Amino acid sequence: LSPDACGFILMEMHCLARMADVLGRTQDQTQWRLRIDALNRRTREVCHDPGDNLFYDVDIASGQFRRNISPWHFVPLWAGIPMERALVQDMIRRHLLGKLMGRAPFPIVSRDDPAYLPDVYWRGPSWPQLWLIMLQTLWWHGFQKEADQAADQLVEICHQNPYLMEIYD
């Protein structure tokens, strides 16, 4: 089970609930809200480790957390999963800002993880498709200064290349 999949599904469900509201489909909106609440609870129960205060992938066979730090683990925050403000602030400060910033913000795995390999496709580089999600997570949770600084870094990274690349390190 992965927190990013849960987060993306939550975001889609929020959109469907909003669409139902705009269309005046109150019963559909209520059903989507109930599904959102259920997935919010399940994501917190299964993927959130209160000790580390982080969402992790869970190995379905063993039920164990896969303990690495990745931008993907913040997608539930981006999707608006309800959490106490202090927990969200701690999670962002300790893990996102503390482990996933640097010259190229938001590497796919934190640079201090043994699995981090800057020259390996899925084990190091920073992916532009994650940038907006991470920046919005920071902006929406009160980290405007940090998000603005990261956005400036990302723009500079893009300007250093003659064309937009798929990954950066």
Disulfide bonds with the S-S distance in Angstrom:
none
